Amino acid sequence: MFQNNVGKLDRILRILVGALLVLAFFMVEGQWSWLYLIGIVPLVTGLLGSCPLYAMLGVSTCPRQ
């Protein structure tokens, strides 16, 4: 479906940051806590290994094959 364009270190960082932001959504209360749901984007792109923004810009952090 999507071509992999996210390298190993990039994937790990995206998954960690995304998971922490989603977790913070459940831990932080307040008017702006819904902003932590933005963490879904890096979490999903890290899990899938494909970033649509990278694809549009022609960027890839995967090692050359």
PDB file of N, CA, C and O in Angstrom:
ATOM      1  N   MET A   1       0.834  -1.183   0.000  1.00  0.00           N
ATOM      2  CA  MET A   1       0.000   0.000   0.000  1.00  0.00           C
ATOM      3  C   MET A   1       0.881   1.249   0.000  1.00  0.00           C
ATOM      4  O   MET A   1       0.884   1.996  -0.979  1.00  0.00           O
ATOM      5  N   PHE A   2       1.621   1.486   1.072  1.00  0.00           N
ATOM      6  CA  PHE A   2       2.540   2.611   1.142  1.00  0.00           C
ATOM      7  C   PHE A   2       3.958   2.074   1.095  1.00  0.00           C
ATOM      8  O   PHE A   2       4.244   1.003   1.631  1.00  0.00           O
ATOM      9  N   GLN A   3       4.842   2.818   0.453  1.00  0.00           N
ATOM     10  CA  GLN A   3       6.242   2.424   0.412  1.00  0.00           C
ATOM     11  C   GLN A   3       6.911   2.843   1.715  1.00  0.00           C
ATOM     12  O   GLN A   3       6.696   3.954   2.200  1.00  0.00           O
ATOM     13  N   ASN A   4       7.720   1.955   2.278  1.00  0.00           N
ATOM     14  CA  ASN A   4       8.417   2.289   3.520  1.00  0.00           C
ATOM     15  C   ASN A   4       9.423   3.401   3.264  1.00  0.00           C
ATOM     16  O   ASN A   4      10.282   3.293   2.388  1.00  0.00           O
ATOM     17  N   ASN A   5       9.302   4.476   4.046  1.00  0.00           N
ATOM     18  CA  ASN A   5      10.244   5.585   3.926  1.00  0.00           C
ATOM     19  C   ASN A   5      10.689   6.092   5.293  1.00  0.00           C
ATOM     20  O   ASN A   5      11.240   7.187   5.410  1.00  0.00           O
ATOM     21  N   VAL A   6      10.445   5.289   6.324  1.00  0.00           N
ATOM     22  CA  VAL A   6      10.826   5.645   7.691  1.00  0.00           C
ATOM     23  C   VAL A   6      11.820   4.598   8.186  1.00  0.00           C
ATOM     24  O   VAL A   6      11.497   3.412   8.265  1.00  0.00           O
ATOM     25  N   GLY A   7      13.023   5.042   8.515  1.00  0.00           N
ATOM     26  CA  GLY A   7      14.073   4.134   8.972  1.00  0.00           C
ATOM     27  C   GLY A   7      13.849   3.634  10.394  1.00  0.00           C
ATOM     28  O   GLY A   7      12.908   4.044  11.073  1.00  0.00           O
ATOM     29  N   LYS A   8      14.727   2.746  10.827  1.00  0.00           N
ATOM     30  CA  LYS A   8      14.576   2.077  12.123  1.00  0.00           C
ATOM     31  C   LYS A   8      14.601   3.055  13.299  1.00  0.00           C
ATOM     32  O   LYS A   8      13.705   3.020  14.142  1.00  0.00           O
ATOM     33  N   LEU A   9      15.596   3.915  13.370  1.00  0.00           N
ATOM     34  CA  LEU A   9      15.686   4.870  14.484  1.00  0.00           C
ATOM     35  C   LEU A   9      14.513   5.843  14.449  1.00  0.00           C
ATOM     36  O   LEU A   9      13.935   6.168  15.487  1.00  0.00           O
ATOM     37  N   ASP A  10      14.167   6.302  13.256  1.00  0.00           N
ATOM     38  CA  ASP A  10      13.030   7.209  13.088  1.00  0.00           C
ATOM     39  C   ASP A  10      11.734   6.542  13.567  1.00  0.00           C
ATOM     40  O   ASP A  10      10.914   7.176  14.230  1.00  0.00           O
ATOM     41  N   ARG A  11      11.557   5.261  13.229  1.00  0.00           N
ATOM     42  CA  ARG A  11      10.352   4.529  13.659  1.00  0.00           C
ATOM     43  C   ARG A  11      10.288   4.429  15.181  1.00  0.00           C
ATOM     44  O   ARG A  11       9.238   4.655  15.782  1.00  0.00           O
ATOM     45  N   ILE A  12      11.408   4.093  15.791  1.00  0.00           N
ATOM     46  CA  ILE A  12      11.447   3.942  17.251  1.00  0.00           C
ATOM     47  C   ILE A  12      11.093   5.259  17.934  1.00  0.00           C
ATOM     48  O   ILE A  12      10.299   5.287  18.875  1.00  0.00           O
ATOM     49  N   LEU A  13      11.693   6.358  17.449  1.00  0.00           N
ATOM     50  CA  LEU A  13      11.408   7.667  18.040  1.00  0.00           C
ATOM     51  C   LEU A  13       9.946   8.070  17.842  1.00  0.00           C
ATOM     52  O   LEU A  13       9.325   8.611  18.757  1.00  0.00           O
ATOM     53  N   ARG A  14       9.399   7.813  16.667  1.00  0.00           N
ATOM     54  CA  ARG A  14       7.999   8.145  16.411  1.00  0.00           C
ATOM     55  C   ARG A  14       7.063   7.356  17.324  1.00  0.00           C
ATOM     56  O   ARG A  14       6.108   7.912  17.867  1.00  0.00           O
ATOM     57  N   ILE A  15       7.333   6.078  17.489  1.00  0.00           N
ATOM     58  CA  ILE A  15       6.485   5.241  18.340  1.00  0.00           C
ATOM     59  C   ILE A  15       6.566   5.709  19.792  1.00  0.00           C
ATOM     60  O   ILE A  15       5.541   5.803  20.468  1.00  0.00           O
ATOM     61  N   LEU A  16       7.770   6.003  20.275  1.00  0.00           N
ATOM     62  CA  LEU A  16       7.927   6.460  21.659  1.00  0.00           C
ATOM     63  C   LEU A  16       7.236   7.798  21.898  1.00  0.00           C
ATOM     64  O   LEU A  16       6.492   7.953  22.866  1.00  0.00           O
ATOM     65  N   VAL A  17       7.481   8.761  21.017  1.00  0.00           N
ATOM     66  CA  VAL A  17       6.876  10.087  21.181  1.00  0.00           C
ATOM     67  C   VAL A  17       5.360  10.001  21.065  1.00  0.00           C
ATOM     68  O   VAL A  17       4.638  10.601  21.861  1.00  0.00           O
ATOM     69  N   GLY A  18       4.882   9.259  20.079  1.00  0.00           N
ATOM     70  CA  GLY A  18       3.438   9.110  19.890  1.00  0.00           C
ATOM     71  C   GLY A  18       2.774   8.453  21.088  1.00  0.00           C
ATOM     72  O   GLY A  18       1.729   8.909  21.552  1.00  0.00           O
ATOM     73  N   ALA A  19       3.380   7.378  21.589  1.00  0.00           N
ATOM     74  CA  ALA A  19       2.804   6.680  22.737  1.00  0.00           C
ATOM     75  C   ALA A  19       2.802   7.573  23.980  1.00  0.00           C
ATOM     76  O   ALA A  19       1.839   7.569  24.746  1.00  0.00           O
ATOM     77  N   LEU A  20       3.874   8.333  24.178  1.00  0.00           N
ATOM     78  CA  LEU A  20       3.934   9.237  25.336  1.00  0.00           C
ATOM     79  C   LEU A  20       2.872  10.337  25.248  1.00  0.00           C
ATOM     80  O   LEU A  20       2.254  10.684  26.254  1.00  0.00           O
ATOM     81  N   LEU A  21       2.663  10.877  24.061  1.00  0.00           N
ATOM     82  CA  LEU A  21       1.649  11.918  23.900  1.00  0.00           C
ATOM     83  C   LEU A  21       0.240  11.376  24.120  1.00  0.00           C
ATOM     84  O   LEU A  21      -0.585  12.030  24.758  1.00  0.00           O
ATOM     85  N   VAL A  22      -0.034  10.193  23.599  1.00  0.00           N
ATOM     86  CA  VAL A  22      -1.364   9.589  23.806  1.00  0.00           C
ATOM     87  C   VAL A  22      -1.548   9.255  25.281  1.00  0.00           C
ATOM     88  O   VAL A  22      -2.632   9.462  25.825  1.00  0.00           O
ATOM     89  N   LEU A  23      -0.517   8.747  25.934  1.00  0.00           N
ATOM     90  CA  LEU A  23      -0.588   8.457  27.362  1.00  0.00           C
ATOM     91  C   LEU A  23      -0.822   9.737  28.159  1.00  0.00           C
ATOM     92  O   LEU A  23      -1.586   9.735  29.125  1.00  0.00           O
ATOM     93  N   ALA A  24      -0.177  10.819  27.764  1.00  0.00           N
ATOM     94  CA  ALA A  24      -0.357  12.105  28.453  1.00  0.00           C
ATOM     95  C   ALA A  24      -1.799  12.590  28.336  1.00  0.00           C
ATOM     96  O   ALA A  24      -2.293  13.268  29.237  1.00  0.00           O
ATOM     97  N   PHE A  25      -2.476  12.257  27.253  1.00  0.00           N
ATOM     98  CA  PHE A  25      -3.880  12.642  27.088  1.00  0.00           C
ATOM     99  C   PHE A  25      -4.722  12.099  28.240  1.00  0.00           C
ATOM    100  O   PHE A  25      -5.617  12.780  28.741  1.00  0.00           O
ATOM    101  N   PHE A  26      -4.426  10.871  28.653  1.00  0.00           N
ATOM    102  CA  PHE A  26      -5.196  10.247  29.727  1.00  0.00           C
ATOM    103  C   PHE A  26      -4.761  10.709  31.113  1.00  0.00           C
ATOM    104  O   PHE A  26      -5.504  10.551  32.082  1.00  0.00           O
ATOM    105  N   MET A  27      -3.566  11.276  31.214  1.00  0.00           N
ATOM    106  CA  MET A  27      -3.053  11.673  32.518  1.00  0.00           C
ATOM    107  C   MET A  27      -3.256  13.155  32.829  1.00  0.00           C
ATOM    108  O   MET A  27      -3.320  13.541  33.996  1.00  0.00           O
ATOM    109  N   VAL A  28      -3.356  13.976  31.802  1.00  0.00           N
ATOM    110  CA  VAL A  28      -3.454  15.419  31.981  1.00  0.00           C
ATOM    111  C   VAL A  28      -4.903  15.849  31.818  1.00  0.00           C
ATOM    112  O   VAL A  28      -5.586  15.444  30.877  1.00  0.00           O
ATOM    113  N   GLU A  29      -5.347  16.660  32.731  1.00  0.00           N
ATOM    114  CA  GLU A  29      -6.695  17.199  32.625  1.00  0.00           C
ATOM    115  C   GLU A  29      -6.603  18.674  32.294  1.00  0.00           C
ATOM    116  O   GLU A  29      -5.645  19.351  32.667  1.00  0.00           O
ATOM    117  N   GLY A  30      -7.583  19.150  31.609  1.00  0.00           N
ATOM    118  CA  GLY A  30      -7.604  20.571  31.286  1.00  0.00           C
ATOM    119  C   GLY A  30      -8.236  20.826  29.942  1.00  0.00           C
ATOM    120  O   GLY A  30      -8.594  19.913  29.198  1.00  0.00           O
ATOM    121  N   GLN A  31      -8.356  22.080  29.670  1.00  0.00           N
ATOM    122  CA  GLN A  31      -9.026  22.522  28.461  1.00  0.00           C
ATOM    123  C   GLN A  31      -8.278  22.112  27.190  1.00  0.00           C
ATOM    124  O   GLN A  31      -8.905  21.851  26.163  1.00  0.00           O
ATOM    125  N   TRP A  32      -6.962  22.054  27.247  1.00  0.00           N
ATOM    126  CA  TRP A  32      -6.166  21.786  26.061  1.00  0.00           C
ATOM    127  C   TRP A  32      -5.621  20.360  26.009  1.00  0.00           C
ATOM    128  O   TRP A  32      -4.760  20.068  25.180  1.00  0.00           O
ATOM    129  N   SER A  33      -6.096  19.474  26.866  1.00  0.00           N
ATOM    130  CA  SER A  33      -5.551  18.118  26.903  1.00  0.00           C
ATOM    131  C   SER A  33      -5.798  17.351  25.607  1.00  0.00           C
ATOM    132  O   SER A  33      -5.067  16.407  25.308  1.00  0.00           O
ATOM    133  N   TRP A  34      -6.794  17.730  24.844  1.00  0.00           N
ATOM    134  CA  TRP A  34      -7.078  17.037  23.580  1.00  0.00           C
ATOM    135  C   TRP A  34      -5.940  17.196  22.585  1.00  0.00           C
ATOM    136  O   TRP A  34      -5.833  16.408  21.645  1.00  0.00           O
ATOM    137  N   LEU A  35      -5.086  18.198  22.770  1.00  0.00           N
ATOM    138  CA  LEU A  35      -3.956  18.383  21.862  1.00  0.00           C
ATOM    139  C   LEU A  35      -2.976  17.214  21.910  1.00  0.00           C
ATOM    140  O   LEU A  35      -2.239  16.975  20.953  1.00  0.00           O
ATOM    141  N   TYR A  36      -2.971  16.493  23.018  1.00  0.00           N
ATOM    142  CA  TYR A  36      -2.080  15.340  23.127  1.00  0.00           C
ATOM    143  C   TYR A  36      -2.477  14.225  22.171  1.00  0.00           C
ATOM    144  O   TYR A  36      -1.681  13.323  21.911  1.00  0.00           O
ATOM    145  N   LEU A  37      -3.691  14.273  21.648  1.00  0.00           N
ATOM    146  CA  LEU A  37      -4.114  13.264  20.682  1.00  0.00           C
ATOM    147  C   LEU A  37      -3.374  13.400  19.354  1.00  0.00           C
ATOM    148  O   LEU A  37      -3.459  12.518  18.499  1.00  0.00           O
ATOM    149  N   ILE A  38      -2.655  14.496  19.185  1.00  0.00           N
ATOM    150  CA  ILE A  38      -1.801  14.646  18.002  1.00  0.00           C
ATOM    151  C   ILE A  38      -0.770  13.521  17.967  1.00  0.00           C
ATOM    152  O   ILE A  38      -0.233  13.203  16.906  1.00  0.00           O
ATOM    153  N   GLY A  39      -0.495  12.925  19.115  1.00  0.00           N
ATOM    154  CA  GLY A  39       0.447  11.814  19.200  1.00  0.00           C
ATOM    155  C   GLY A  39       0.031  10.601  18.402  1.00  0.00           C
ATOM    156  O   GLY A  39       0.849   9.712  18.165  1.00  0.00           O
ATOM    157  N   ILE A  40      -1.225  10.541  17.981  1.00  0.00           N
ATOM    158  CA  ILE A  40      -1.681   9.423  17.160  1.00  0.00           C
ATOM    159  C   ILE A  40      -0.950   9.420  15.823  1.00  0.00           C
ATOM    160  O   ILE A  40      -0.656   8.354  15.282  1.00  0.00           O
ATOM    161  N   VAL A  41      -0.656  10.592  15.289  1.00  0.00           N
ATOM    162  CA  VAL A  41      -0.002  10.689  13.976  1.00  0.00           C
ATOM    163  C   VAL A  41       1.390  10.048  13.988  1.00  0.00           C
ATOM    164  O   VAL A  41       1.638   9.162  13.170  1.00  0.00           O
ATOM    165  N   PRO A  42       2.309  10.450  14.871  1.00  0.00           N
ATOM    166  CA  PRO A  42       3.615   9.783  14.848  1.00  0.00           C
ATOM    167  C   PRO A  42       3.530   8.315  15.254  1.00  0.00           C
ATOM    168  O   PRO A  42       4.319   7.497  14.783  1.00  0.00           O
ATOM    169  N   LEU A  43       2.589   7.979  16.115  1.00  0.00           N
ATOM    170  CA  LEU A  43       2.438   6.581  16.518  1.00  0.00           C
ATOM    171  C   LEU A  43       2.056   5.714  15.321  1.00  0.00           C
ATOM    172  O   LEU A  43       2.656   4.661  15.104  1.00  0.00           O
ATOM    173  N   VAL A  44       1.084   6.138  14.561  1.00  0.00           N
ATOM    174  CA  VAL A  44       0.633   5.358  13.403  1.00  0.00           C
ATOM    175  C   VAL A  44       1.697   5.318  12.310  1.00  0.00           C
ATOM    176  O   VAL A  44       1.947   4.262  11.730  1.00  0.00           O
ATOM    177  N   THR A  45       2.324   6.459  12.022  1.00  0.00           N
ATOM    178  CA  THR A  45       3.353   6.457  10.975  1.00  0.00           C
ATOM    179  C   THR A  45       4.561   5.615  11.395  1.00  0.00           C
ATOM    180  O   THR A  45       5.211   4.999  10.550  1.00  0.00           O
ATOM    181  N   GLY A  46       4.857   5.588  12.682  1.00  0.00           N
ATOM    182  CA  GLY A  46       5.945   4.730  13.159  1.00  0.00           C
ATOM    183  C   GLY A  46       5.602   3.260  13.057  1.00  0.00           C
ATOM    184  O   GLY A  46       6.447   2.445  12.687  1.00  0.00           O
ATOM    185  N   LEU A  47       4.372   2.918  13.383  1.00  0.00           N
ATOM    186  CA  LEU A  47       3.957   1.517  13.303  1.00  0.00           C
ATOM    187  C   LEU A  47       3.866   1.031  11.860  1.00  0.00           C
ATOM    188  O   LEU A  47       4.203  -0.117  11.572  1.00  0.00           O
ATOM    189  N   LEU A  48       3.416   1.891  10.958  1.00  0.00           N
ATOM    190  CA  LEU A  48       3.288   1.508   9.555  1.00  0.00           C
ATOM    191  C   LEU A  48       4.616   1.593   8.799  1.00  0.00           C
ATOM    192  O   LEU A  48       4.803   0.907   7.795  1.00  0.00           O
ATOM    193  N   GLY A  49       5.532   2.431   9.278  1.00  0.00           N
ATOM    194  CA  GLY A  49       6.813   2.587   8.605  1.00  0.00           C
ATOM    195  C   GLY A  49       6.739   3.462   7.373  1.00  0.00           C
ATOM    196  O   GLY A  49       7.652   3.463   6.547  1.00  0.00           O
ATOM    197  N   SER A  50       5.658   4.203   7.249  1.00  0.00           N
ATOM    198  CA  SER A  50       5.473   5.062   6.090  1.00  0.00           C
ATOM    199  C   SER A  50       4.912   6.404   6.535  1.00  0.00           C
ATOM    200  O   SER A  50       3.971   6.463   7.327  1.00  0.00           O
ATOM    201  N   CYS A  51       5.496   7.478   6.021  1.00  0.00           N
ATOM    202  CA  CYS A  51       5.054   8.819   6.368  1.00  0.00           C
ATOM    203  C   CYS A  51       4.604   9.535   5.089  1.00  0.00           C
ATOM    204  O   CYS A  51       5.409   9.731   4.179  1.00  0.00           O
ATOM    205  N   PRO A  52       3.330   9.926   5.011  1.00  0.00           N
ATOM    206  CA  PRO A  52       2.850  10.614   3.811  1.00  0.00           C
ATOM    207  C   PRO A  52       3.582  11.928   3.544  1.00  0.00           C
ATOM    208  O   PRO A  52       3.812  12.275   2.386  1.00  0.00           O
ATOM    209  N   LEU A  53       3.948  12.656   4.581  1.00  0.00           N
ATOM    210  CA  LEU A  53       4.672  13.908   4.397  1.00  0.00           C
ATOM    211  C   LEU A  53       6.049  13.651   3.786  1.00  0.00           C
ATOM    212  O   LEU A  53       6.480  14.379   2.892  1.00  0.00           O
ATOM    213  N   TYR A  54       6.736  12.617   4.268  1.00  0.00           N
ATOM    214  CA  TYR A  54       8.017  12.238   3.677  1.00  0.00           C
ATOM    215  C   TYR A  54       7.839  11.890   2.207  1.00  0.00           C
ATOM    216  O   TYR A  54       8.658  12.275   1.373  1.00  0.00           O
ATOM    217  N   ALA A  55       6.777  11.165   1.886  1.00  0.00           N
ATOM    218  CA  ALA A  55       6.520  10.768   0.504  1.00  0.00           C
ATOM    219  C   ALA A  55       6.305  11.997  -0.387  1.00  0.00           C
ATOM    220  O   ALA A  55       6.815  12.047  -1.506  1.00  0.00           O
ATOM    221  N   MET A  56       5.556  12.981   0.103  1.00  0.00           N
ATOM    222  CA  MET A  56       5.311  14.192  -0.682  1.00  0.00           C
ATOM    223  C   MET A  56       6.587  14.995  -0.904  1.00  0.00           C
ATOM    224  O   MET A  56       6.774  15.599  -1.960  1.00  0.00           O
ATOM    225  N   LEU A  57       7.473  14.997   0.108  1.00  0.00           N
ATOM    226  CA  LEU A  57       8.720  15.754   0.015  1.00  0.00           C
ATOM    227  C   LEU A  57       9.857  14.957  -0.629  1.00  0.00           C
ATOM    228  O   LEU A  57      10.917  15.514  -0.911  1.00  0.00           O
ATOM    229  N   GLY A  58       9.645  13.667  -0.861  1.00  0.00           N
ATOM    230  CA  GLY A  58      10.684  12.826  -1.455  1.00  0.00           C
ATOM    231  C   GLY A  58      11.789  12.462  -0.491  1.00  0.00           C
ATOM    232  O   GLY A  58      12.920  12.211  -0.906  1.00  0.00           O
ATOM    233  N   VAL A  59      11.473  12.429   0.800  1.00  0.00           N
ATOM    234  CA  VAL A  59      12.457  12.131   1.842  1.00  0.00           C
ATOM    235  C   VAL A  59      12.311  10.669   2.263  1.00  0.00           C
ATOM    236  O   VAL A  59      11.204  10.131   2.294  1.00  0.00           O
ATOM    237  N   SER A  60      13.423  10.042   2.582  1.00  0.00           N
ATOM    238  CA  SER A  60      13.397   8.688   3.115  1.00  0.00           C
ATOM    239  C   SER A  60      14.539   8.539   4.110  1.00  0.00           C
ATOM    240  O   SER A  60      15.672   8.929   3.830  1.00  0.00           O
ATOM    241  N   THR A  61      14.232   7.970   5.281  1.00  0.00           N
ATOM    242  CA  THR A  61      15.267   7.713   6.271  1.00  0.00           C
ATOM    243  C   THR A  61      15.636   6.237   6.301  1.00  0.00           C
ATOM    244  O   THR A  61      16.394   5.800   7.168  1.00  0.00           O
ATOM    245  N   CYS A  62      15.098   5.464   5.351  1.00  0.00           N
ATOM    246  CA  CYS A  62      15.454   4.052   5.236  1.00  0.00           C
ATOM    247  C   CYS A  62      16.841   3.929   4.620  1.00  0.00           C
ATOM    248  O   CYS A  62      17.229   4.742   3.781  1.00  0.00           O
ATOM    249  N   PRO A  63      17.589   2.907   5.040  1.00  0.00           N
ATOM    250  CA  PRO A  63      18.893   2.693   4.406  1.00  0.00           C
ATOM    251  C   PRO A  63      18.694   2.267   2.952  1.00  0.00           C
ATOM    252  O   PRO A  63      17.701   1.626   2.610  1.00  0.00           O
ATOM    253  N   ARG A  64      19.641   2.629   2.117  1.00  0.00           N
ATOM    254  CA  ARG A  64      19.563   2.263   0.691  1.00  0.00           C
ATOM    255  C   ARG A  64      19.735   0.761   0.541  1.00  0.00           C
ATOM    256  O   ARG A  64      20.516   0.133   1.256  1.00  0.00           O
ATOM    257  N   GLN A  65      18.993   0.201  -0.398  1.00  0.00           N
ATOM    258  CA  GLN A  65      19.057  -1.256  -0.604  1.00  0.00           C
ATOM    259  C   GLN A  65      19.800  -1.588  -1.878  1.00  0.00           C
ATOM    260  O   GLN A  65      19.953  -2.762  -2.215  1.00  0.00           O
TER     261      GLN A  65
END
